[in-house]
Amino acid sequence: MKISSPAFQANALIPSKYTCDGPNINPPLKFEEVPSNAASLALIVDDPDAPAGIWVHWLLWNIDAKTQNIAENSVPNSSVQGKNDFDENSFGGPCPPSGTHHYAFKLYALDSMLSLPPSTNKSGLEKAMKGHILAEAQLIGTYSKK
């Protein structure tokens, strides 16, 4: 399985359009080679370089397994957005306090749909996914504030 973005290359700079220095909208994402037996997809976007520990920027689950991309500034129909570390049910773009941070866009193919409320955070999502992950892929982007 693969995840990529037409907006930035792996291990390269995320354009400011997708950060707190711009409109702070989600970048477009592309999914390939999703297992044919997947029932749904989940996406976790986080920053492992945050001073207080891993900072969660976006949680999405119950994405239709046939989804091949997420358009810029959009959420797939039928998917659920969970609580990020900004305490919002939305995409929170990169906004590092200092230095260059890495942002991991982690895609998971699951063998089931998840029955979780939108108040679910990353640990709740990871707990629900445990034992249901068929495949995973990751895209890393970087950003430092202007």
PyRosetta script that sets phi, psi and omega in degrees:
from pyrosetta import init, pose_from_sequence

init()
pose = pose_from_sequence("MKISSPAFQANALIPSKYTCDGPNINPPLKFEEVPSNAASLALIVDDPDAPAGIWVHWLLWNIDAKTQNIAENSVPNSSVQGKNDFDENSFGGPCPPSGTHHYAFKLYALDSMLSLPPSTNKSGLEKAMKGHILAEAQLIGTYSKK")
pose.set_psi(1, 146.3)
pose.set_omega(1, -178.2)
pose.set_phi(2, -135.1)
pose.set_psi(2, 146.3)
pose.set_omega(2, 171.6)
pose.set_phi(3, -128.5)
pose.set_psi(3, 135.4)
pose.set_omega(3, 178.5)
pose.set_phi(4, -147.2)
pose.set_psi(4, 175.1)
pose.set_omega(4, 177.1)
pose.set_phi(5, -138.7)
pose.set_psi(5, 134.4)
pose.set_omega(5, 174.2)
pose.set_phi(6, -70.9)
pose.set_psi(6, -9.7)
pose.set_omega(6, -177.3)
pose.set_phi(7, -87.9)
pose.set_psi(7, -24.9)
pose.set_omega(7, -179.9)
pose.set_phi(8, -156.6)
pose.set_psi(8, 151.1)
pose.set_omega(8, 178.6)
pose.set_phi(9, -84.0)
pose.set_psi(9, 161.1)
pose.set_omega(9, 175.9)
pose.set_phi(10, -58.7)
pose.set_psi(10, 135.9)
pose.set_omega(10, 178.7)
pose.set_phi(11, 62.7)
pose.set_psi(11, 23.5)
pose.set_omega(11, 179.6)
pose.set_phi(12, -120.0)
pose.set_psi(12, 173.6)
pose.set_omega(12, -176.5)
pose.set_phi(13, -64.9)
pose.set_psi(13, 131.4)
pose.set_omega(13, 173.6)
pose.set_phi(14, -81.0)
pose.set_psi(14, 127.7)
pose.set_omega(14, 179.8)
pose.set_phi(15, -58.1)
pose.set_psi(15, 143.5)
pose.set_omega(15, -175.5)
pose.set_phi(16, -59.9)
pose.set_psi(16, -20.3)
pose.set_omega(16, 176.6)
pose.set_phi(17, -54.0)
pose.set_psi(17, -30.8)
pose.set_omega(17, -175.4)
pose.set_phi(18, -100.0)
pose.set_psi(18, 21.2)
pose.set_omega(18, -175.6)
pose.set_phi(19, -131.3)
pose.set_psi(19, -179.9)
pose.set_omega(19, 177.5)
pose.set_phi(20, -70.3)
pose.set_psi(20, -11.6)
pose.set_omega(20, 175.6)
pose.set_phi(21, -84.5)
pose.set_psi(21, -6.0)
pose.set_omega(21, 180.0)
pose.set_phi(22, -131.1)
pose.set_psi(22, -152.4)
pose.set_omega(22, 179.2)
pose.set_phi(23, -67.6)
pose.set_psi(23, -10.6)
pose.set_omega(23, 175.5)
pose.set_phi(24, 62.0)
pose.set_psi(24, 45.2)
pose.set_omega(24, 178.7)
pose.set_phi(25, -105.8)
pose.set_psi(25, 157.5)
pose.set_omega(25, -179.7)
pose.set_phi(26, -70.6)
pose.set_psi(26, 142.8)
pose.set_omega(26, 176.2)
pose.set_phi(27, -74.2)
pose.set_psi(27, 158.6)
pose.set_omega(27, 174.3)
pose.set_phi(28, -68.6)
pose.set_psi(28, 142.7)
pose.set_omega(28, 179.9)
pose.set_phi(29, -129.2)
pose.set_psi(29, 149.1)
pose.set_omega(29, -179.7)
pose.set_phi(30, -126.1)
pose.set_psi(30, 134.6)
pose.set_omega(30, 179.4)
pose.set_phi(31, -115.6)
pose.set_psi(31, 135.5)
pose.set_omega(31, 179.0)
pose.set_phi(32, -134.9)
pose.set_psi(32, 154.1)
pose.set_omega(32, 173.6)
pose.set_phi(33, 57.8)
pose.set_psi(33, 38.5)
pose.set_omega(33, 175.4)
pose.set_phi(34, -68.9)
pose.set_psi(34, 134.0)
pose.set_omega(34, -179.9)
pose.set_phi(35, -55.1)
pose.set_psi(35, 138.0)
pose.set_omega(35, -177.0)
pose.set_phi(36, -65.0)
pose.set_psi(36, -22.4)
pose.set_omega(36, -179.9)
pose.set_phi(37, -92.9)
pose.set_psi(37, 7.6)
pose.set_omega(37, 178.8)
pose.set_phi(38, -69.8)
pose.set_psi(38, 139.4)
pose.set_omega(38, 177.7)
pose.set_phi(39, -96.1)
pose.set_psi(39, -26.3)
pose.set_omega(39, 179.7)
pose.set_phi(40, -162.3)
pose.set_psi(40, 169.8)
pose.set_omega(40, 176.5)
pose.set_phi(41, -122.4)
pose.set_psi(41, 152.2)
pose.set_omega(41, 174.0)
pose.set_phi(42, -132.1)
pose.set_psi(42, 150.9)
pose.set_omega(42, -178.9)
pose.set_phi(43, -133.4)
pose.set_psi(43, 131.0)
pose.set_omega(43, 174.4)
pose.set_phi(44, -124.0)
pose.set_psi(44, 127.2)
pose.set_omega(44, 175.4)
pose.set_phi(45, -117.1)
pose.set_psi(45, 120.8)
pose.set_omega(45, 179.6)
pose.set_phi(46, -144.4)
pose.set_psi(46, 167.8)
pose.set_omega(46, -177.2)
pose.set_phi(47, -118.2)
pose.set_psi(47, 104.8)
pose.set_omega(47, -179.3)
pose.set_phi(48, -75.1)
pose.set_psi(48, -9.0)
pose.set_omega(48, -177.3)
pose.set_phi(49, -93.9)
pose.set_psi(49, 0.2)
pose.set_omega(49, -177.4)
pose.set_phi(50, -60.6)
pose.set_psi(50, 140.2)
pose.set_omega(50, -177.2)
pose.set_phi(51, -57.0)
pose.set_psi(51, -35.0)
pose.set_omega(51, -177.3)
pose.set_phi(52, -91.0)
pose.set_psi(52, 8.5)
pose.set_omega(52, -176.1)
pose.set_phi(53, 112.2)
pose.set_psi(53, -175.2)
pose.set_omega(53, -176.7)
pose.set_phi(54, -57.9)
pose.set_psi(54, 128.3)
pose.set_omega(54, -179.7)
pose.set_phi(55, -109.3)
pose.set_psi(55, 125.3)
pose.set_omega(55, -176.7)
pose.set_phi(56, -89.3)
pose.set_psi(56, 125.8)
pose.set_omega(56, -178.3)
pose.set_phi(57, -102.1)
pose.set_psi(57, -27.7)
pose.set_omega(57, -177.7)
pose.set_phi(58, -162.1)
pose.set_psi(58, 137.3)
pose.set_omega(58, 174.2)
pose.set_phi(59, -129.4)
pose.set_psi(59, 128.1)
pose.set_omega(59, 177.1)
pose.set_phi(60, -138.1)
pose.set_psi(60, 137.2)
pose.set_omega(60, 174.0)
pose.set_phi(61, -144.6)
pose.set_psi(61, 172.7)
pose.set_omega(61, -174.3)
pose.set_phi(62, 59.0)
pose.set_psi(62, 33.2)
pose.set_omega(62, 171.8)
pose.set_phi(63, -73.2)
pose.set_psi(63, 132.2)
pose.set_omega(63, 178.6)
pose.set_phi(64, -53.5)
pose.set_psi(64, 130.6)
pose.set_omega(64, -177.0)
pose.set_phi(65, -62.6)
pose.set_psi(65, -18.4)
pose.set_omega(65, 178.6)
pose.set_phi(66, -86.6)
pose.set_psi(66, -2.1)
pose.set_omega(66, -179.9)
pose.set_phi(67, -63.7)
pose.set_psi(67, 129.0)
pose.set_omega(67, 179.5)
pose.set_phi(68, -106.3)
pose.set_psi(68, -15.4)
pose.set_omega(68, 176.6)
pose.set_phi(69, -160.3)
pose.set_psi(69, 159.4)
pose.set_omega(69, 170.6)
pose.set_phi(70, -116.7)
pose.set_psi(70, 122.1)
pose.set_omega(70, -178.8)
pose.set_phi(71, -72.5)
pose.set_psi(71, 157.4)
pose.set_omega(71, 175.6)
pose.set_phi(72, -54.2)
pose.set_psi(72, 138.0)
pose.set_omega(72, 175.6)
pose.set_phi(73, 55.3)
pose.set_psi(73, 44.5)
pose.set_omega(73, 179.3)
pose.set_phi(74, -148.8)
pose.set_psi(74, 163.9)
pose.set_omega(74, 177.3)
pose.set_phi(75, -128.2)
pose.set_psi(75, 130.9)
pose.set_omega(75, -179.8)
pose.set_phi(76, -58.9)
pose.set_psi(76, 142.3)
pose.set_omega(76, 175.7)
pose.set_phi(77, -55.5)
pose.set_psi(77, 144.0)
pose.set_omega(77, 176.7)
pose.set_phi(78, 74.1)
pose.set_psi(78, -7.6)
pose.set_omega(78, 178.1)
pose.set_phi(79, -81.8)
pose.set_psi(79, 161.7)
pose.set_omega(79, -179.5)
pose.set_phi(80, -118.1)
pose.set_psi(80, 133.9)
pose.set_omega(80, 174.9)
pose.set_phi(81, -98.1)
pose.set_psi(81, 128.9)
pose.set_omega(81, 177.9)
pose.set_phi(82, -92.7)
pose.set_psi(82, -176.8)
pose.set_omega(82, -178.6)
pose.set_phi(83, -80.4)
pose.set_psi(83, 122.0)
pose.set_omega(83, 174.3)
pose.set_phi(84, -88.4)
pose.set_psi(84, -178.7)
pose.set_omega(84, -177.3)
pose.set_phi(85, -79.6)
pose.set_psi(85, 0.7)
pose.set_omega(85, 169.3)
pose.set_phi(86, -89.9)
pose.set_psi(86, 3.3)
pose.set_omega(86, -177.2)
pose.set_phi(87, 62.8)
pose.set_psi(87, 38.1)
pose.set_omega(87, 179.0)
pose.set_phi(88, -129.6)
pose.set_psi(88, 153.7)
pose.set_omega(88, 175.5)
pose.set_phi(89, -98.9)
pose.set_psi(89, 67.8)
pose.set_omega(89, -177.7)
pose.set_phi(90, -163.2)
pose.set_psi(90, 178.2)
pose.set_omega(90, 173.4)
pose.set_phi(91, -78.6)
pose.set_psi(91, 130.7)
pose.set_omega(91, 173.6)
pose.set_phi(92, -117.2)
pose.set_psi(92, 110.2)
pose.set_omega(92, -173.6)
pose.set_phi(93, -68.6)
pose.set_psi(93, 167.1)
pose.set_omega(93, 176.8)
pose.set_phi(94, -54.0)
pose.set_psi(94, 137.3)
pose.set_omega(94, -178.9)
pose.set_phi(95, -158.2)
pose.set_psi(95, 58.6)
pose.set_omega(95, -174.1)
pose.set_phi(96, -66.4)
pose.set_psi(96, 141.6)
pose.set_omega(96, 179.8)
pose.set_phi(97, -66.7)
pose.set_psi(97, -31.4)
pose.set_omega(97, 178.2)
pose.set_phi(98, -164.2)
pose.set_psi(98, 155.9)
pose.set_omega(98, 176.8)
pose.set_phi(99, 70.0)
pose.set_psi(99, -177.0)
pose.set_omega(99, 179.1)
pose.set_phi(100, -95.4)
pose.set_psi(100, 128.4)
pose.set_omega(100, 178.4)
pose.set_phi(101, -111.7)
pose.set_psi(101, 157.3)
pose.set_omega(101, 176.8)
pose.set_phi(102, -103.9)
pose.set_psi(102, 139.4)
pose.set_omega(102, -179.5)
pose.set_phi(103, -121.4)
pose.set_psi(103, 120.6)
pose.set_omega(103, -177.0)
pose.set_phi(104, -99.5)
pose.set_psi(104, 120.9)
pose.set_omega(104, 173.5)
pose.set_phi(105, -100.1)
pose.set_psi(105, 103.3)
pose.set_omega(105, -173.3)
pose.set_phi(106, -108.1)
pose.set_psi(106, 119.7)
pose.set_omega(106, -178.8)
pose.set_phi(107, -105.1)
pose.set_psi(107, 134.8)
pose.set_omega(107, 179.6)
pose.set_phi(108, -125.2)
pose.set_psi(108, 133.0)
pose.set_omega(108, 171.3)
pose.set_phi(109, -96.0)
pose.set_psi(109, 127.3)
pose.set_omega(109, -175.9)
pose.set_phi(110, -116.7)
pose.set_psi(110, 153.8)
pose.set_omega(110, 179.8)
pose.set_phi(111, -88.7)
pose.set_psi(111, 8.1)
pose.set_omega(111, -179.5)
pose.set_phi(112, -154.6)
pose.set_psi(112, 169.1)
pose.set_omega(112, 169.1)
pose.set_phi(113, -86.3)
pose.set_psi(113, 158.1)
pose.set_omega(113, -179.5)
pose.set_phi(114, -112.6)
pose.set_psi(114, 131.3)
pose.set_omega(114, 179.3)
pose.set_phi(115, -98.7)
pose.set_psi(115, 82.9)
pose.set_omega(115, -176.7)
pose.set_phi(116, -129.7)
pose.set_psi(116, 143.4)
pose.set_omega(116, 176.4)
pose.set_phi(117, -76.4)
pose.set_psi(117, 158.7)
pose.set_omega(117, 179.1)
pose.set_phi(118, -62.6)
pose.set_psi(118, -14.1)
pose.set_omega(118, 178.0)
pose.set_phi(119, -77.3)
pose.set_psi(119, -2.8)
pose.set_omega(119, -177.9)
pose.set_phi(120, -66.6)
pose.set_psi(120, 136.1)
pose.set_omega(120, 176.9)
pose.set_phi(121, -101.5)
pose.set_psi(121, -175.8)
pose.set_omega(121, -175.8)
pose.set_phi(122, -58.7)
pose.set_psi(122, -45.0)
pose.set_omega(122, -177.4)
pose.set_phi(123, -64.1)
pose.set_psi(123, -37.1)
pose.set_omega(123, 177.0)
pose.set_phi(124, -66.1)
pose.set_psi(124, -39.8)
pose.set_omega(124, 178.1)
pose.set_phi(125, -65.5)
pose.set_psi(125, -46.8)
pose.set_omega(125, 180.0)
pose.set_phi(126, -61.3)
pose.set_psi(126, -38.7)
pose.set_omega(126, 178.5)
pose.set_phi(127, -63.6)
pose.set_psi(127, -42.8)
pose.set_omega(127, -179.7)
pose.set_phi(128, -68.1)
pose.set_psi(128, -31.4)
pose.set_omega(128, -179.2)
pose.set_phi(129, -78.0)
pose.set_psi(129, -21.9)
pose.set_omega(129, -175.6)
pose.set_phi(130, -53.8)
pose.set_psi(130, 127.9)
pose.set_omega(130, -179.9)
pose.set_phi(131, 83.7)
pose.set_psi(131, -1.0)
pose.set_omega(131, -178.0)
pose.set_phi(132, -118.7)
pose.set_psi(132, 1.8)
pose.set_omega(132, -176.5)
pose.set_phi(133, -82.8)
pose.set_psi(133, 120.3)
pose.set_omega(133, 178.4)
pose.set_phi(134, -92.0)
pose.set_psi(134, -34.3)
pose.set_omega(134, -179.2)
pose.set_phi(135, -160.6)
pose.set_psi(135, 158.7)
pose.set_omega(135, 175.5)
pose.set_phi(136, -146.6)
pose.set_psi(136, 155.5)
pose.set_omega(136, 179.9)
pose.set_phi(137, -145.6)
pose.set_psi(137, 158.1)
pose.set_omega(137, -176.4)
pose.set_phi(138, -141.9)
pose.set_psi(138, 142.2)
pose.set_omega(138, 173.6)
pose.set_phi(139, -125.2)
pose.set_psi(139, 128.3)
pose.set_omega(139, 178.5)
pose.set_phi(140, -108.4)
pose.set_psi(140, 132.4)
pose.set_omega(140, 172.0)
pose.set_phi(141, -124.2)
pose.set_psi(141, 161.8)
pose.set_omega(141, -179.9)
pose.set_phi(142, -122.9)
pose.set_psi(142, 159.3)
pose.set_omega(142, 175.4)
pose.set_phi(143, -161.6)
pose.set_psi(143, 144.0)
pose.set_omega(143, 168.8)
pose.set_phi(144, -134.9)
pose.set_psi(144, 139.1)
pose.set_omega(144, -176.6)
pose.set_phi(145, -63.2)
pose.set_psi(145, 149.4)
pose.set_omega(145, 178.9)
pose.set_phi(146, -75.1)
pose.dump_pdb("model.pdb")
